[in-house]
């Protein structure tokens, strides 16, 4: 569970160097403990971001990141056979959560229905993330959500924008 620190590709081409890219990832096998492992990986990653890189991470960002990780990994296990890849990366003042699975079908958010039991995970992710994207890959798909590290000074919980 190593944190990888690579040169930020946005610093190429001259100009002032950007801060290093900070990321971590894990392949999840598909057993019943994957969701808990993924949440712990996310919490540990953000804790290290604070401790080792001095970046502020609000409690809200910590909680929402773990929630998004949990929902995306749960959906991947539910709808796709085989392994799941989880990647966490800092992009500016956001944490980017990306989950790859083997099913190429893109998820569709369902219309709100107070009588529906379950199947609200994608709606939750889209409501709390500042950015959301679902894209097909050569094999499978990748779902990416971005969560702000700091609380919004205006008090907004979300403000989703395309990635």
Number of C-alpha atoms within 10 A of each C-alpha: 9 9 15 13 13 11 14 14 11 13 13 11 8 7 8 8 13 13 15 17 16 20 20 17 21 16 14 18 13 18 10 10 10 18 20 14 14 23 21 14 21 27 17 15 24 25 17 15 18 14 11 9 12 10 15 16 19 16 12 15 22 22 13 19 28 22 18 26 26 21 19 27 26 17 17 24 21 10 13 18 12 14 16 22 18 24 19 25 21 21 17 12 14 19 24 22 25 23 23 26 26 21 18 16 14 13 14 9 14 10 8 9 8 6 6 8 7 6 11 15 17 16 15 15 25 20 15 23 25 20 21 21 14 18 14 16 13 7 11 15 21 22 20 23 27 29 27 27 22 16 16 12 6 6 7 9 14 15 13 16 12 9 11
